[in-house]
């Protein structure tokens, strides 16, 4: 049992997760990896389209489906289905 079991963190991307260079900082990346390794659930909730989330998905690999298009759709990036 991990210390973060049952905890879900959903984050916006622009101006929240991403810095001014539209990158995920090393500090944030490590914190997210640790959180998920301890049982935490993590995902993005963004106004972006699926294609604009792909690069960040590959970097962080959230363990929950992402909310895209201003929250109007939930998309499973692994299964490639809504």
N, CA, C and O atoms as CSV, one atom per row, in Angstrom:
chain,resi,resn,atom,element,x,y,z
A,1,UNK,N,N,0.850,-1.179,0.000
A,1,UNK,CA,C,0.000,0.000,0.000
A,1,UNK,C,C,0.891,1.237,0.000
A,1,UNK,O,O,1.776,1.373,0.846
A,2,UNK,N,N,0.655,2.138,-0.952
A,2,UNK,CA,C,1.444,3.354,-1.058
A,2,UNK,C,C,0.889,4.466,-0.201
A,2,UNK,O,O,-0.281,4.452,0.181
A,3,UNK,N,N,1.730,5.417,0.093
A,3,UNK,CA,C,1.304,6.522,0.953
A,3,UNK,C,C,0.295,7.446,0.278
A,3,UNK,O,O,-0.366,8.231,0.958
A,4,UNK,N,N,0.162,7.366,-1.066
A,4,UNK,CA,C,-0.786,8.220,-1.777
A,4,UNK,C,C,-1.945,7.438,-2.402
A,4,UNK,O,O,-2.639,7.961,-3.274
A,5,UNK,N,N,-2.159,6.199,-1.968
A,5,UNK,CA,C,-3.287,5.408,-2.480
A,5,UNK,C,C,-4.597,6.171,-2.314
A,5,UNK,O,O,-4.875,6.727,-1.252
A,6,UNK,N,N,-5.393,6.188,-3.374
A,6,UNK,CA,C,-6.703,6.823,-3.313
A,6,UNK,C,C,-6.696,8.325,-3.508
A,6,UNK,O,O,-7.748,8.960,-3.430
A,7,UNK,N,N,-5.522,8.914,-3.761
A,7,UNK,CA,C,-5.438,10.366,-3.976
A,7,UNK,C,C,-5.263,10.624,-5.466
A,7,UNK,O,O,-4.399,10.037,-6.117
A,8,UNK,N,N,-6.097,11.510,-5.990
A,8,UNK,CA,C,-6.055,11.891,-7.402
A,8,UNK,C,C,-5.647,13.349,-7.513
A,8,UNK,O,O,-6.247,14.219,-6.882
A,9,UNK,N,N,-4.630,13.613,-8.313
A,9,UNK,CA,C,-4.240,14.988,-8.641
A,9,UNK,C,C,-4.509,15.207,-10.120
A,9,UNK,O,O,-3.988,14.486,-10.971
A,10,UNK,N,N,-5.331,16.214,-10.418
A,10,UNK,CA,C,-5.607,16.643,-11.793
A,10,UNK,C,C,-5.013,18.041,-11.930
A,10,UNK,O,O,-5.293,18.916,-11.111
A,11,UNK,N,N,-4.212,18.251,-12.941
A,11,UNK,CA,C,-3.586,19.556,-13.104
A,11,UNK,C,C,-3.852,20.134,-14.480
A,11,UNK,O,O,-3.887,19.424,-15.485
A,12,UNK,N,N,-4.039,21.440,-14.494
A,12,UNK,CA,C,-4.053,22.177,-15.745
A,12,UNK,C,C,-2.626,22.150,-16.279
A,12,UNK,O,O,-1.694,21.838,-15.539
A,13,UNK,N,N,-2.452,22.466,-17.529
A,13,UNK,CA,C,-1.110,22.430,-18.110
A,13,UNK,C,C,-0.507,23.820,-18.221
A,13,UNK,O,O,0.503,24.113,-17.580
A,14,UNK,N,N,-1.116,24.675,-19.024
A,14,UNK,CA,C,-0.540,25.988,-19.297
A,14,UNK,C,C,-0.619,26.895,-18.084
A,14,UNK,O,O,-1.702,27.159,-17.561
A,15,UNK,N,N,0.544,27.374,-17.640
A,15,UNK,CA,C,0.595,28.280,-16.499
A,15,UNK,C,C,0.486,27.582,-15.158
A,15,UNK,O,O,0.486,28.239,-14.117
A,16,UNK,N,N,0.395,26.266,-15.164
A,16,UNK,CA,C,0.310,25.492,-13.922
A,16,UNK,C,C,1.405,24.434,-13.925
A,16,UNK,O,O,2.413,24.592,-13.237
A,17,UNK,N,N,1.226,23.364,-14.683
A,17,UNK,CA,C,2.237,22.312,-14.772
A,17,UNK,C,C,3.430,22.766,-15.615
A,17,UNK,O,O,4.581,22.484,-15.281
A,18,UNK,N,N,3.144,23.466,-16.698
A,18,UNK,CA,C,4.208,23.883,-17.617
A,18,UNK,C,C,4.763,25.241,-17.223
A,18,UNK,O,O,4.022,26.125,-16.792
A,19,UNK,N,N,6.070,25.400,-17.375
A,19,UNK,CA,C,6.688,26.689,-17.071
A,19,UNK,C,C,6.536,27.654,-18.247
A,19,UNK,O,O,5.831,27.351,-19.209
A,20,UNK,N,N,7.183,28.794,-18.178
A,20,UNK,CA,C,7.036,29.825,-19.215
A,20,UNK,C,C,7.598,29.388,-20.563
A,20,UNK,O,O,7.317,30.013,-21.586
A,21,UNK,N,N,8.388,28.319,-20.569
A,21,UNK,CA,C,8.928,27.773,-21.819
A,21,UNK,C,C,8.117,26.572,-22.304
A,21,UNK,O,O,8.556,25.828,-23.182
A,22,UNK,N,N,6.923,26.390,-21.719
A,22,UNK,CA,C,6.044,25.254,-22.036
A,22,UNK,C,C,6.742,23.923,-21.821
A,22,UNK,O,O,6.616,23.004,-22.631
A,23,UNK,N,N,7.480,23.827,-20.723
A,23,UNK,CA,C,8.181,22.605,-20.356
A,23,UNK,C,C,7.801,22.207,-18.935
A,23,UNK,O,O,7.415,23.048,-18.123
A,24,UNK,N,N,7.915,20.922,-18.650
A,24,UNK,CA,C,7.739,20.420,-17.293
A,24,UNK,C,C,9.101,20.478,-16.622
A,24,UNK,O,O,10.067,19.913,-17.135
A,25,UNK,N,N,9.190,21.150,-15.491
A,25,UNK,CA,C,10.474,21.238,-14.797
A,25,UNK,C,C,10.898,19.863,-14.297
A,25,UNK,O,O,10.065,18.985,-14.072
A,26,UNK,N,N,12.186,19.694,-14.130
A,26,UNK,CA,C,12.728,18.440,-13.610
A,26,UNK,C,C,12.185,18.170,-12.207
A,26,UNK,O,O,11.885,17.027,-11.863
A,27,UNK,N,N,12.061,19.213,-11.410
A,27,UNK,CA,C,11.526,19.077,-10.056
A,27,UNK,C,C,10.091,18.549,-10.082
A,27,UNK,O,O,9.749,17.644,-9.320
A,28,UNK,N,N,9.255,19.108,-10.952
A,28,UNK,CA,C,7.868,18.644,-11.066
A,28,UNK,C,C,7.790,17.225,-11.608
A,28,UNK,O,O,6.985,16.422,-11.136
A,29,UNK,N,N,8.621,16.915,-12.594
A,29,UNK,CA,C,8.621,15.572,-13.169
A,29,UNK,C,C,8.953,14.533,-12.102
A,29,UNK,O,O,8.281,13.507,-11.996
A,30,UNK,N,N,9.983,14.801,-11.320
A,30,UNK,CA,C,10.381,13.866,-10.259
A,30,UNK,C,C,9.303,13.732,-9.193
A,30,UNK,O,O,9.055,12.635,-8.693
A,31,UNK,N,N,8.662,14.845,-8.843
A,31,UNK,CA,C,7.596,14.809,-7.834
A,31,UNK,C,C,6.412,13.990,-8.328
A,31,UNK,O,O,5.831,13.219,-7.564
A,32,UNK,N,N,6.051,14.146,-9.586
A,32,UNK,CA,C,4.933,13.384,-10.165
A,32,UNK,C,C,5.279,11.903,-10.215
A,32,UNK,O,O,4.448,11.063,-9.870
A,33,UNK,N,N,6.485,11.576,-10.637
A,33,UNK,CA,C,6.905,10.172,-10.677
A,33,UNK,C,C,6.858,9.553,-9.285
A,33,UNK,O,O,6.391,8.425,-9.130
A,34,UNK,N,N,7.332,10.271,-8.275
A,34,UNK,CA,C,7.302,9.769,-6.902
A,34,UNK,C,C,5.863,9.566,-6.433
A,34,UNK,O,O,5.525,8.533,-5.854
A,35,UNK,N,N,5.025,10.563,-6.690
A,35,UNK,CA,C,3.617,10.492,-6.301
A,35,UNK,C,C,2.957,9.245,-6.887
A,35,UNK,O,O,2.278,8.507,-6.172
A,36,UNK,N,N,3.154,9.009,-8.185
A,36,UNK,CA,C,2.545,7.842,-8.820
A,36,UNK,C,C,3.170,6.539,-8.322
A,36,UNK,O,O,2.470,5.534,-8.195
A,37,UNK,N,N,4.472,6.538,-8.037
A,37,UNK,CA,C,5.123,5.318,-7.551
A,37,UNK,C,C,4.617,4.915,-6.171
A,37,UNK,O,O,4.737,3.758,-5.768
A,38,UNK,N,N,4.049,5.882,-5.451
A,38,UNK,CA,C,3.490,5.623,-4.121
A,38,UNK,C,C,1.966,5.458,-4.170
A,38,UNK,O,O,1.284,5.623,-3.158
A,39,UNK,N,N,1.441,5.131,-5.358
A,39,UNK,CA,C,0.025,4.820,-5.488
A,39,UNK,C,C,-0.870,5.968,-5.882
A,39,UNK,O,O,-2.079,5.783,-6.021
A,40,UNK,N,N,-0.312,7.151,-6.067
A,40,UNK,CA,C,-1.117,8.310,-6.446
A,40,UNK,C,C,-1.612,8.227,-7.878
A,40,UNK,O,O,-0.958,7.640,-8.741
A,41,UNK,N,N,-2.761,8.813,-8.119
A,41,UNK,CA,C,-3.356,8.884,-9.457
A,41,UNK,C,C,-3.146,10.296,-9.978
A,41,UNK,O,O,-3.402,11.271,-9.273
A,42,UNK,N,N,-2.677,10.401,-11.222
A,42,UNK,CA,C,-2.313,11.697,-11.781
A,42,UNK,C,C,-2.800,11.810,-13.215
A,42,UNK,O,O,-2.741,10.853,-13.987
A,43,UNK,N,N,-3.289,13.019,-13.562
A,43,UNK,CA,C,-3.700,13.274,-14.936
A,43,UNK,C,C,-3.714,14.768,-15.235
A,43,UNK,O,O,-3.520,15.599,-14.348
A,44,UNK,N,N,-3.947,15.086,-16.500
A,44,UNK,CA,C,-4.088,16.461,-16.977
A,44,UNK,C,C,-5.564,16.785,-17.186
A,44,UNK,O,O,-6.347,15.919,-17.576
A,45,UNK,N,N,-5.933,18.015,-16.928
A,45,UNK,CA,C,-7.233,18.562,-17.314
A,45,UNK,C,C,-6.894,19.855,-18.040
A,45,UNK,O,O,-6.359,20.787,-17.440
A,46,UNK,N,N,-7.204,19.911,-19.324
A,46,UNK,CA,C,-6.684,21.002,-20.134
A,46,UNK,C,C,-7.662,21.450,-21.213
A,46,UNK,O,O,-8.577,20.718,-21.591
A,47,UNK,N,N,-7.456,22.628,-21.682
A,47,UNK,CA,C,-8.206,23.128,-22.818
A,47,UNK,C,C,-7.619,22.662,-24.139
A,47,UNK,O,O,-8.206,22.875,-25.200
A,48,UNK,N,N,-6.478,22.035,-24.071
A,48,UNK,CA,C,-5.783,21.600,-25.284
A,48,UNK,C,C,-6.490,20.431,-25.974
A,48,UNK,O,O,-7.311,19.725,-25.388
A,49,UNK,N,N,-6.132,20.266,-27.237
A,49,UNK,CA,C,-6.593,19.105,-28.020
A,49,UNK,C,C,-5.695,17.914,-27.706
A,49,UNK,O,O,-4.607,18.079,-27.154
A,50,UNK,N,N,-6.144,16.738,-28.052
A,50,UNK,CA,C,-5.383,15.518,-27.788
A,50,UNK,C,C,-3.981,15.597,-28.386
A,50,UNK,O,O,-3.005,15.230,-27.732
A,51,UNK,N,N,-3.882,16.067,-29.608
A,51,UNK,CA,C,-2.571,16.134,-30.278
A,51,UNK,C,C,-1.594,17.046,-29.543
A,51,UNK,O,O,-0.381,16.851,-29.630
A,52,UNK,N,N,-2.104,18.032,-28.826
A,52,UNK,CA,C,-1.247,18.963,-28.091
A,52,UNK,C,C,-0.874,18.433,-26.706
A,52,UNK,O,O,-0.089,19.055,-25.991
A,53,UNK,N,N,-1.431,17.299,-26.333
A,53,UNK,CA,C,-1.145,16.678,-25.038
A,53,UNK,C,C,-0.144,15.532,-25.196
A,53,UNK,O,O,0.547,15.171,-24.243
A,54,UNK,N,N,-0.069,14.969,-26.387
A,54,UNK,CA,C,0.758,13.778,-26.645
A,54,UNK,C,C,2.186,13.875,-26.104
A,54,UNK,O,O,2.639,12.972,-25.400
A,55,UNK,N,N,2.892,14.946,-26.419
A,55,UNK,CA,C,4.291,15.078,-26.026
A,55,UNK,C,C,4.440,15.012,-24.501
A,55,UNK,O,O,5.353,14.363,-23.990
A,56,UNK,N,N,3.540,15.684,-23.783
A,56,UNK,CA,C,3.622,15.715,-22.328
A,56,UNK,C,C,3.172,14.381,-21.725
A,56,UNK,O,O,3.657,13.963,-20.674
A,57,UNK,N,N,2.252,13.738,-22.399
A,57,UNK,CA,C,1.823,12.404,-21.967
A,57,UNK,C,C,3.006,11.440,-22.026
A,57,UNK,O,O,3.224,10.655,-21.104
A,58,UNK,N,N,3.757,11.506,-23.104
A,58,UNK,CA,C,4.916,10.621,-23.258
A,58,UNK,C,C,5.987,10.912,-22.206
A,58,UNK,O,O,6.681,9.995,-21.766
A,59,UNK,N,N,6.128,12.166,-21.799
A,59,UNK,CA,C,7.118,12.541,-20.780
A,59,UNK,C,C,6.725,12.053,-19.390
A,59,UNK,O,O,7.570,11.563,-18.641
A,60,UNK,N,N,5.450,12.185,-19.042
A,60,UNK,CA,C,4.999,11.931,-17.671
A,60,UNK,C,C,4.173,10.664,-17.519
A,60,UNK,O,O,4.088,10.103,-16.426
A,61,UNK,N,N,3.578,10.223,-18.580
A,61,UNK,CA,C,2.707,9.046,-18.623
A,61,UNK,C,C,1.721,9.004,-17.443
A,61,UNK,O,O,1.834,8.146,-16.568
A,62,UNK,N,N,0.760,9.929,-17.426
A,62,UNK,CA,C,-0.265,9.907,-16.373
A,62,UNK,C,C,-0.935,8.541,-16.301
A,62,UNK,O,O,-1.086,7.862,-17.316
A,63,UNK,N,N,-1.331,8.147,-15.111
A,63,UNK,CA,C,-1.938,6.825,-14.930
A,63,UNK,C,C,-3.465,6.867,-14.879
A,63,UNK,O,O,-4.104,5.939,-14.384
A,64,UNK,N,N,-4.036,7.941,-15.392
A,64,UNK,CA,C,-5.484,8.096,-15.517
A,64,UNK,C,C,-5.774,8.729,-16.877
A,64,UNK,O,O,-4.888,9.358,-17.455
A,65,UNK,N,N,-6.982,8.579,-17.397
A,65,UNK,CA,C,-7.344,9.276,-18.642
A,65,UNK,C,C,-7.225,10.794,-18.462
A,65,UNK,O,O,-7.302,11.299,-17.342
A,66,UNK,N,N,-7.039,11.505,-19.555
A,66,UNK,CA,C,-6.894,12.959,-19.517
A,66,UNK,C,C,-8.207,13.632,-19.924
A,66,UNK,O,O,-8.969,13.096,-20.729
A,67,UNK,N,N,-8.455,14.806,-19.359
A,67,UNK,CA,C,-9.598,15.614,-19.776
A,67,UNK,C,C,-9.063,16.660,-20.753
A,67,UNK,O,O,-8.140,17.406,-20.427
A,68,UNK,N,N,-9.640,16.711,-21.939
A,68,UNK,CA,C,-9.174,17.588,-23.010
A,68,UNK,C,C,-10.324,18.456,-23.530
A,68,UNK,O,O,-11.469,18.311,-23.104
A,69,UNK,N,N,-9.998,19.352,-24.450
A,69,UNK,CA,C,-10.994,20.232,-25.075
A,69,UNK,C,C,-11.801,21.001,-24.018
A,69,UNK,O,O,-13.032,20.970,-24.010
A,70,UNK,N,N,-11.078,21.688,-23.133
A,70,UNK,CA,C,-11.716,22.464,-22.054
A,70,UNK,C,C,-12.606,21.610,-21.165
A,70,UNK,O,O,-13.638,22.065,-20.671
A,71,UNK,N,N,-12.192,20.371,-20.972
A,71,UNK,CA,C,-12.926,19.479,-20.083
A,71,UNK,C,C,-14.153,18.842,-20.704
A,71,UNK,O,O,-14.921,18.180,-20.006
A,72,UNK,N,N,-14.357,19.029,-22.005
A,72,UNK,CA,C,-15.563,18.486,-22.631
A,72,UNK,C,C,-15.428,17.014,-23.022
A,72,UNK,O,O,-16.408,16.384,-23.420
A,73,UNK,N,N,-14.208,16.463,-22.910
A,73,UNK,CA,C,-14.011,15.052,-23.249
A,73,UNK,C,C,-12.957,14.446,-22.330
A,73,UNK,O,O,-12.009,15.110,-21.911
A,74,UNK,N,N,-13.152,13.172,-22.031
A,74,UNK,CA,C,-12.157,12.410,-21.272
A,74,UNK,C,C,-11.610,11.364,-22.228
A,74,UNK,O,O,-12.365,10.626,-22.860
A,75,UNK,N,N,-10.291,11.308,-22.325
A,75,UNK,CA,C,-9.650,10.480,-23.345
A,75,UNK,C,C,-8.599,9.583,-22.714
A,75,UNK,O,O,-7.742,10.053,-21.966
A,76,UNK,N,N,-8.664,8.296,-23.015
A,76,UNK,CA,C,-7.667,7.335,-22.556
A,76,UNK,C,C,-6.544,7.302,-23.584
A,76,UNK,O,O,-6.718,6.783,-24.687
A,77,UNK,N,N,-5.404,7.853,-23.222
A,77,UNK,CA,C,-4.291,7.977,-24.167
A,77,UNK,C,C,-3.696,6.605,-24.520
A,77,UNK,O,O,-3.198,6.426,-25.632
A,78,UNK,N,N,-3.737,5.653,-23.612
A,78,UNK,CA,C,-3.186,4.320,-23.911
A,78,UNK,C,C,-4.069,3.571,-24.890
A,78,UNK,O,O,-3.571,2.964,-25.837
A,79,UNK,N,N,-5.368,3.608,-24.671
A,79,UNK,CA,C,-6.314,2.893,-25.535
A,79,UNK,C,C,-6.675,3.690,-26.783
A,79,UNK,O,O,-7.225,3.144,-27.740
A,80,UNK,N,N,-6.362,4.987,-26.767
A,80,UNK,CA,C,-6.710,5.886,-27.869
A,80,UNK,C,C,-8.215,5.894,-28.114
A,80,UNK,O,O,-8.683,5.732,-29.241
A,81,UNK,N,N,-8.973,6.091,-27.002
A,81,UNK,CA,C,-10.421,6.141,-27.124
A,81,UNK,C,C,-11.027,7.071,-26.079
A,81,UNK,O,O,-10.476,7.268,-24.996
A,82,UNK,N,N,-12.177,7.636,-26.436
A,82,UNK,CA,C,-12.907,8.510,-25.501
A,82,UNK,C,C,-13.639,7.666,-24.498
A,82,UNK,O,O,-14.317,8.200,-23.620
